Amino acid sequence: MTRAATPCPAPEALARLAEGSATAMEHPGLEAHVRGCPVCRGIVGGMARAQGRPAPASVSVSRHEPADLRAAPAGPRSLWWVPWLTHAVLALGVGLAAWWFFGRTGT
């Protein structure tokens, strides 16, 4: 399936479609775009799953669609600590290197 010819809607509009709060004016246009755009279909499906909702009917994925175009499963949400750990290890390494260097030179 190819990507839709129309430009992709704003992320906020896709979020409204995923949560079911799209206005009656924008809903048909959003659904039509999402049906033809596998990227936006994946985004809306992922947002709906992240909120614990079923994906809208317009986002239903055909089993014949390539797997890389389907909505990716929600990833782990508890990785907030990775950047903190990286910075802590880096700071510890710099501190140990400075301690070792200045401790050996006697200054």
C-alpha positions as CSV (number, residue, x, y, z in Angstrom):
1,M,0.0,0.0,0.0
2,T,1.3,3.5,-0.8
3,R,1.3,6.5,1.3
4,A,-1.6,9.0,0.9
5,A,-1.3,11.9,-1.5
6,T,-2.6,14.4,0.9
7,P,-0.3,15.9,3.5
8,C,-0.5,14.2,6.9
9,P,-2.6,15.9,9.5
10,A,-1.2,17.5,12.6
11,P,-0.3,15.2,15.5
12,E,-3.0,16.8,17.6
13,A,-5.7,15.9,15.1
14,L,-4.4,12.3,15.0
15,A,-4.5,12.2,18.8
16,R,-8.1,13.4,18.7
17,L,-9.0,10.6,16.3
18,A,-7.3,8.0,18.5
19,E,-9.1,9.1,21.6
20,G,-12.5,9.5,19.8
21,S,-12.8,13.2,20.3
22,A,-12.4,14.4,16.7
23,T,-15.1,16.9,15.7
24,A,-17.8,15.9,13.2
25,M,-16.2,18.2,10.6
26,E,-12.7,16.7,10.8
27,H,-13.6,13.1,11.5
28,P,-14.4,12.0,7.9
29,G,-11.3,13.7,6.5
30,L,-9.0,12.2,9.1
31,E,-10.5,8.7,8.6
32,A,-10.1,9.0,4.9
33,H,-6.4,10.0,5.2
34,V,-5.6,7.4,7.8
35,R,-7.1,4.6,5.6
36,G,-4.7,5.6,2.9
37,C,-1.6,6.4,4.9
38,P,0.1,3.5,6.7
39,V,2.3,5.9,8.7
40,C,-0.6,7.8,10.2
41,R,-2.6,4.5,10.6
42,G,0.3,3.2,12.7
43,I,0.5,6.4,14.8
44,V,-3.3,6.5,15.5
45,G,-3.3,2.7,16.3
46,G,-0.3,3.2,18.7
47,M,-1.9,6.2,20.4
48,A,-5.1,4.3,20.9
49,R,-3.3,1.2,22.4
50,A,-1.2,3.5,24.6
51,Q,-4.4,4.9,26.1
52,G,-5.8,1.4,26.5
53,R,-8.5,1.9,23.9
54,P,-9.4,-0.2,20.9
55,A,-8.1,1.3,17.6
56,P,-10.7,3.2,15.6
57,A,-12.4,1.2,12.8
58,S,-10.5,3.2,10.2
59,V,-7.2,2.0,11.6
60,S,-7.9,-1.7,11.3
61,V,-4.9,-3.3,9.8
62,S,-5.2,-5.7,6.9
63,R,-3.4,-9.0,7.5
64,H,-2.0,-8.7,4.0
65,E,-0.3,-5.4,4.8
66,P,3.5,-5.6,5.3
67,A,4.4,-6.0,9.0
68,D,6.7,-2.9,9.0
69,L,3.6,-0.7,8.1
70,R,1.5,-2.0,10.9
71,A,1.3,-0.1,14.2
72,A,4.2,-1.1,16.4
73,P,3.3,-2.5,19.8
74,A,3.7,-0.2,22.7
75,G,7.2,-0.3,24.0
76,P,8.4,-0.3,27.7
77,R,7.4,2.8,29.5
78,S,9.8,2.5,32.4
79,L,13.0,3.7,30.6
80,W,13.0,7.2,32.2
81,W,16.1,6.2,34.2
82,V,18.4,5.4,31.2
83,P,19.6,9.0,30.6
84,W,20.0,9.6,34.3
85,L,22.1,6.4,34.7
86,T,24.2,7.3,31.6
87,H,25.0,10.8,33.0
88,A,25.8,9.3,36.5
89,V,28.2,6.8,35.0
90,L,29.8,9.4,32.9
91,A,30.2,11.8,35.9
92,L,31.6,8.9,38.0
93,G,34.1,8.0,35.2
94,V,35.3,11.6,34.8
95,G,35.6,12.0,38.6
96,L,37.6,8.8,38.9
97,A,39.8,9.7,36.0
98,A,40.5,13.1,37.6
99,W,41.2,11.6,41.0
100,W,43.5,9.0,39.5
101,F,45.4,11.6,37.4
102,F,45.7,14.3,40.1
103,G,46.5,11.7,42.8
104,R,49.4,10.3,40.8
105,T,51.0,13.7,39.9
106,G,50.9,14.8,43.5
107,T,49.0,18.0,43.0
